[in-house]
């Protein structure tokens, strides 16, 4: 997979919530670049444009020129279907991508992420924890951002288990991940981390650190909104989860 400087720049811009700038970089790569199509689909999925993301992931699969590119596209399709509530079809696409996903750590990590999310959607919290831990192991030596996202997913999965120490473990993961997100301004992970923290029952350990990551997540919502085309920004801002964080930021300013 061509992880060249331009593609990496689009990754960084997207992770920081600067979607319009990232898409400008990706558009320059043309319509037959599978990694660019998959990355743009991922960005669109992050802001709720699931139907368009699915189109691009299918297009990416059609022009994929390697095992890893094909697996990456199929994992994207699975994630798109999952976002639409189609858990069974999502699992089928994920299974189809499993063998080829082992071609690289990044694709294997993405496979584990979507596997964890499928498990959560099916009510299998322990399985979700296991897949999230797979993702942490796969990514830790390669990418602080991927490892941080893996920790956020594990936090959500752990909370779903209802285990006696779930709150402590989940909050520890979130606080640890927040350090990386803060250092690199990874806005597109800060707001999901804040939502997981908000869903942790009151009384969880963490105190000021948790409040800080929630505040950062609220600010990240604004960053993302300011770097989207107006039509997408409008739809994204109306989502209940985004509205929830936006309301918190508004109250904090009063």
Helices and strands as residue ranges (DSSP letters): H 5-15, H 19-27, H 34-46, H 50-63, H 67-83, H 87-101, H 105-121, H 125-139, H 144-161, H 166-184, H 187-199, H 208-226, H 230-237, H 240-253
